[in-house]
Amino acid sequence: MPSRPANRPQGHAAPKRVLVILRRPPEHPRTAQGLRAAVGYAAVGLRVQIACVGPAQPIGLRPAAELPPLLVRPRQTLVALGSLLVSLSDDPQAAERLSELAQASDVVVCW
């Protein structure tokens, strides 16, 4: 019988929706790490949404050719797997959208 984490009540399914928030510039090493982690989440069957906020906005807006090489492959993989990729500015309307995405998710991971 597989063990379950101590903090998960018996009979509850694992989280199915994951929101990954990227908040660093595309050149930052943690940004690439966050995208690779998101690929891992998607690979195990979780529904992944990526929100690129503030300095990370170009990840969702620029063509792949304009991104640092370490971001191209994970971003393209996420898109191919059907993950939603959203770029949000720092205005109040974008903050509201981010809040909606977070509330609709089972888990939120910030990079």
C-alpha positions as CSV (number, residue, x, y, z in Angstrom):
1,M,0.0,0.0,0.0
2,P,1.5,3.4,-1.0
3,S,2.2,5.8,1.8
4,R,0.5,9.2,1.8
5,P,2.0,12.4,3.2
6,A,1.1,13.0,6.8
7,N,-0.5,16.4,6.1
8,R,-3.0,15.0,3.5
9,P,-6.2,13.6,5.0
10,Q,-7.0,10.0,4.0
11,G,-9.2,9.7,0.9
12,H,-8.3,13.1,-0.6
13,A,-6.8,13.2,-4.1
14,A,-3.5,14.9,-4.8
15,P,-3.6,18.5,-6.0
16,K,-4.6,18.7,-9.7
17,R,-4.0,22.4,-10.5
18,V,-0.7,24.1,-10.0
19,L,0.0,27.8,-10.6
20,V,3.6,28.6,-11.1
21,I,4.4,32.3,-10.6
22,L,7.6,33.5,-12.2
23,R,8.7,36.9,-10.9
24,R,12.4,37.3,-11.8
25,P,13.9,38.4,-15.1
26,P,14.3,35.8,-17.9
27,E,18.1,35.8,-17.4
28,H,17.9,34.9,-13.7
29,P,18.9,31.2,-13.0
30,R,15.8,30.7,-10.8
31,T,13.5,31.5,-13.7
32,A,14.9,28.6,-15.7
33,Q,14.6,26.4,-12.6
34,G,11.0,27.4,-12.1
35,L,10.1,26.5,-15.7
36,R,11.9,23.2,-15.5
37,A,9.9,22.4,-12.3
38,A,6.7,23.3,-14.1
39,V,7.6,20.8,-16.8
40,G,8.0,18.2,-14.1
41,Y,4.5,19.0,-12.6
42,A,3.0,18.8,-16.1
43,A,4.8,15.5,-16.8
44,V,3.1,13.8,-13.8
45,G,-0.4,14.8,-15.0
46,L,-1.0,18.0,-13.0
47,R,-2.6,20.9,-14.8
48,V,0.0,23.7,-14.8
49,Q,-0.6,27.4,-15.4
50,I,2.4,29.8,-15.6
51,A,2.0,33.4,-14.6
52,C,4.9,35.7,-15.7
53,V,4.7,38.8,-13.5
54,G,6.8,42.0,-13.3
55,P,10.3,41.4,-14.6
56,A,9.3,37.9,-15.9
57,Q,6.7,39.3,-18.3
58,P,8.9,38.9,-21.4
59,I,8.8,35.1,-21.0
60,G,5.2,35.1,-22.0
61,L,5.4,37.9,-24.6
62,R,8.6,37.4,-26.5
63,P,9.1,34.8,-29.3
64,A,11.3,31.8,-28.3
65,A,14.2,33.1,-30.4
66,E,14.4,36.2,-28.2
67,L,14.6,34.3,-24.9
68,P,17.7,33.0,-23.1
69,P,18.5,29.5,-24.4
70,L,17.8,27.8,-21.0
71,L,14.2,29.0,-21.1
72,V,13.3,28.0,-24.7
73,R,12.9,24.2,-24.3
74,P,10.9,24.2,-21.0
75,R,8.6,26.9,-22.3
76,Q,8.0,25.1,-25.5
77,T,7.4,21.9,-23.7
78,L,4.8,23.5,-21.4
79,V,3.0,25.0,-24.4
80,A,3.1,21.6,-26.2
81,L,1.6,20.0,-23.0
82,G,-1.3,22.5,-23.1
83,S,-0.2,24.6,-20.1
84,L,-1.6,28.1,-19.9
85,L,1.1,30.8,-20.1
86,V,0.0,34.3,-19.0
87,S,2.0,37.6,-18.8
88,L,0.7,40.1,-16.2
89,S,1.8,43.6,-15.6
90,D,2.0,45.3,-12.1
91,D,-1.3,47.1,-12.4
92,P,-4.3,46.5,-10.2
93,Q,-6.3,44.7,-12.9
94,A,-3.4,42.2,-13.4
95,A,-3.2,41.7,-9.6
96,E,-6.9,40.8,-9.7
97,R,-6.3,38.3,-12.5
98,L,-3.4,36.7,-10.6
99,S,-5.6,36.4,-7.5
100,E,-8.3,34.6,-9.6
101,L,-5.7,32.2,-10.9
102,A,-4.4,31.5,-7.4
103,Q,-7.8,30.9,-6.0
104,A,-8.6,28.5,-8.8
105,S,-5.4,26.5,-8.1
106,D,-4.8,23.8,-5.6
107,V,-1.1,24.8,-5.2
108,V,0.8,28.0,-5.9
109,V,4.5,27.9,-6.4
110,C,6.6,31.2,-6.7
111,W,9.9,31.4,-8.3
